[in-house]
Amino acid sequence: MTENEQLLTRLAAKARNTRPWGWPSLPEPVDPATLARAEAALGFRLPPLLADLYLRIGDGGFGPEYGLLPLLDNPPADEPAAVTQYLTNRENARKAPDWPWPEGVLPISHWGCAMYACVDCRNPQATVLLFEPNADDADKAWYVDAPSLTDWLSAWTDGTGWYEEMNEELEMAPWADFRIRTTETRALS
């Protein structure tokens, strides 16, 4: 069994037994056609592990804090789906250029207070970023939550994430590529 298969097995077990706030049950996984529609709307493919979460475990409703956002449909808690949130963030960035949203950075989980865990779908490791806009400065709003989606998910299953009560003092590094990625995106517009 590969490392990803072992992780997916652990995630599925925890997902069956842990409900985030606002989720009465674990949603059914999406079908391949739904994944294809989501990727077409986004204009990029999801990293394989993220796609497997939606295809094999559930359409959101599991994971840290409020859980993963559903891919295309709104969850019971009325939080926007990941695709909807991404497209909204990209559109808002066009209207407010001081707050650019990097291309390929998909919000996957809401932390509350406008904060999101996001996956950099352009990065081969699928780096997980924390978007924390409450600093009132876009350059200080992006942090590396985990170097990879694998690490981020392992932290949830192991109870070692920064959001755990005993780990609240963990510091995150600023996302060094923020300006590079948003300048590159604006130059292509």
RAQUIMO-V552935 format. One record per pair of residues at least 6 apart in sequence whose ideal C-beta (glycine too) atoms are under 8 Angstrom apart, sorted by sequence separation. I is the first residue (numbers start at 1). GAP is how many residues later the second one is. If there is no record, write none. Layout:
I:GAP, I:GAP
//
This chain:
19:6, 39:6, 45:6, 54:6, 61:6, 62:6, 69:6, 74:6, 75:6, 93:6, 110:6, 111:6, 120:6, 135:6, 146:6, 154:6, 155:6, 161:6, 162:6, 19:7, 39:7, 60:7, 61:7, 74:7, 92:7, 93:7, 109:7, 119:7, 120:7, 134:7, 145:7, 155:7, 160:7, 1:8, 30:8, 38:8, 46:8, 60:8, 73:8, 80:8, 93:8, 108:8, 109:8, 119:8, 120:8, 133:8, 162:8, 60:9, 61:9, 72:9, 92:9, 107:9, 108:9, 119:9, 120:9, 132:9, 146:9, 152:9, 16:10, 58:10, 60:10, 69:10, 71:10, 72:10, 74:10, 107:10, 108:10, 118:10, 119:10, 131:10, 132:10, 162:10, 15:11, 35:11, 59:11, 60:11, 66:11, 69:11, 70:11, 71:11, 72:11, 90:11, 107:11, 108:11, 117:11, 118:11, 131:11, 132:11, 59:12, 69:12, 70:12, 71:12, 72:12, 89:12, 106:12, 117:12, 118:12, 130:12, 66:13, 69:13, 90:13, 105:13, 106:13, 117:13, 118:13, 129:13, 130:13, 59:14, 61:14, 68:14, 105:14, 116:14, 117:14, 129:14, 130:14, 53:15, 60:15, 86:15, 105:15, 106:15, 115:15, 116:15, 129:15, 130:15, 35:16, 69:16, 104:16, 105:16, 115:16, 128:16, 129:16, 54:17, 104:17, 105:17, 115:17, 127:17, 128:17, 145:17, 89:18, 102:18, 104:18, 115:18, 128:18, 35:19, 86:19, 103:19, 111:19, 114:19, 115:19, 127:19, 34:20, 35:20, 86:20, 108:20, 114:20, 127:20, 128:20, 60:21, 86:21, 113:21, 127:21, 128:21, 60:22, 85:22, 125:22, 126:22, 127:22, 32:23, 125:23, 126:23, 128:23, 30:24, 31:24, 82:24, 105:24, 107:24, 125:24, 126:24, 128:24, 29:25, 30:25, 34:25, 82:25, 125:25, 29:26, 82:26, 29:27, 145:27, 29:28, 117:28, 144:28, 29:29, 30:29, 143:29, 144:29, 28:30, 29:30, 119:30, 143:30, 144:30, 26:31, 27:31, 28:31, 41:31, 79:31, 85:31, 143:31, 144:31, 26:32, 27:32, 142:32, 143:32, 27:33, 38:33, 142:33, 27:34, 38:34, 99:34, 140:34, 26:35, 37:35, 117:35, 25:36, 26:36, 35:36, 142:36, 23:37, 34:37, 23:38, 34:38, 69:38, 100:38, 23:39, 69:39, 99:39, 139:39, 68:40, 69:40, 98:40, 138:40, 139:40, 20:41, 30:41, 42:41, 68:41, 69:41, 7:42, 11:42, 15:42, 19:42, 20:42, 30:42, 41:42, 67:42, 99:42, 130:42, 15:43, 19:43, 20:43, 27:43, 66:43, 4:44, 8:44, 12:44, 18:44, 20:44, 21:44, 22:44, 23:44, 38:44, 42:44, 65:44, 66:44, 138:44, 4:45, 8:45, 12:45, 20:45, 21:45, 38:45, 42:45, 63:45, 64:45, 65:45, 66:45, 11:46, 15:46, 20:46, 21:46, 41:46, 63:46, 65:46, 66:46, 129:46, 15:47, 20:47, 65:47, 4:48, 8:48, 14:48, 15:48, 19:48, 27:48, 8:49, 11:51, 23:52, 24:52, 111:52, 22:53, 23:53, 64:53, 22:54, 23:54, 22:55, 21:56, 50:56, 22:57, 50:58, 44:59, 122:59, 44:60, 46:60, 42:64, 50:69, 50:71, 47:72, 46:73, 47:74, 46:75, 45:76, 50:76, 102:76, 105:76, 44:77, 49:77, 44:78, 103:78, 42:79, 47:79, 102:79, 102:80, 101:81, 100:82, 103:82, 102:83, 100:85, 100:86, 97:89, 63:90, 64:92, 63:93, 94:95, 64:97, 65:98, 50:99, 64:99, 49:100, 53:100, 49:101, 47:102, 49:104, 11:142, 14:142, 7:143, 14:143, 11:145, 4:146, 7:146, 11:146, 3:147, 7:147, 10:147, 7:150
//
